Amino acid sequence: MKKTKCSLEYAFGLCSIGWLALHILVSVNVLVFVQAEKNGGRELAVALSGSLGSAGMAVLFCIFFLVAVSFVMLFINILRQKTCLKRSAVLFSPIVPMMVIFIAAQLLPQSPFSYGLYTFCMNGGMLVWFVYLLKKS
């Protein structure tokens, strides 16, 4: 049981660090865009924000890898019944809602809404997970 607790602590730690790093990266990009637009106009803001986004792709993939590893660890521990949650909790773990949102975004016609839905994928999965855990407590 101690080994499982340790792996779950690592999973939640990885997820928290990844989620926090992702939002810091996005916040910095928004800050750069706003400041560039104030001082140099929209064209400069779009160029700088796009360059920053491209430069941050390696960091973004590392973040997604950390979060994916943590979700898989959580998924496995729930399925092996190493937590106080039932196996049915897997349906509410972040992976399943994220996949549903991702598939829905891919099926919709290309639009700002489908792109927004796609970028909401991780947050939506976490929101469902936290609401589920709140109801269980």
Secondary structure, 3 states (H helix, E strand, C coil): CHHHHHHHHHHHHHHHHHHHHHHHHHHHHHHHHHHHHHHHCHHHHHHHHHHHHHHCHHHHHHHHHHHHHHHHHHHHHHHCCCCCCCHHHHHHCCHHHHHHHHHHHHHCCCCHHHHHHHHCHHHHHHHHHHHHHHHHC
